[in-house]
Amino acid sequence: ISNRDRLVRMIYSDKQVRQLSDSAWEVRLLRVRFFSFSFVPIYTLNMISENGFLLVRSGTVSIDPEGLPEALQGVQLNMTMDGQLFCDRPNSQDVDVVANANLAVACDLPSWMSGLPGVQGVGDSILAGILEAIRLVAHFKLEADYLDWVSSQIELKSICKSKMTT
């Protein structure tokens, strides 16, 4: 949990991440396609270690549009994330990694679009897909990284034990 860079690079590929400081990264999510246009959400991810907790906060998301109709140029998409990751010890032998996050998304649409039926539902489903993809990747990659670490620790103990007996 204290190795923030490792966590960020475990979840995102090197192509998606640019480190801005010890605790901040610019993240470019995967391209989202919708009819004839697509966009890449870009946001700043801040991670701060504090008292055994990893506090995660994101800044506002900007988009890198491609094929966006002129009428939609300048539409602002705001997504913020506020969460934490920490280890919990329910007993002396077990360690649980606990994560929670609050995600908020808002999009200021041009006035002519606000009354169109279905716009809200379509937008919500696109954004829900983005958020679910982030959640799944984080969950599975965190678990895989932990299992790799456990395996390496077992191998290390085995090597040390065999060297001590020879």
Stockholm file with secondary structure:
# STOCKHOLM 1.0

chainA/1-166         ISNRDRLVRMIYSDKQVRQLSDSAWEVRLLRVRFFSFSFVPIYTLNMISENGFLLVRSGTVSIDPEGLPEALQGVQLNMTMDGQLFCDRPNSQDVDVVANANLAVACDLPSWMSGLPGVQGVGDSILAGILEAIRLVAHFKLEADYLDWVSSQIELKSICKSKMTT
#=GR chainA/1-166 SS CCCHHHHHHHHSCTTTEEECSSSEEEEECCCEEETTEEEEEEEEEEEEEETTEEEEEECCCEEEEESCCGGGTTCEEEEEEEEEEEEECSSSSCCEEEEEEEEEEEEECCHHHHTSTTHHHHHHHHHHHHHHHHHHHHHHHHHHHHHHHHHHHHHHHHHHHHHHHC
#=GC SS_cons         CCCHHHHHHHHSCTTTEEECSSSEEEEECCCEEETTEEEEEEEEEEEEEETTEEEEEECCCEEEEESCCGGGTTCEEEEEEEEEEEEECSSSSCCEEEEEEEEEEEEECCHHHHTSTTHHHHHHHHHHHHHHHHHHHHHHHHHHHHHHHHHHHHHHHHHHHHHHHC
//
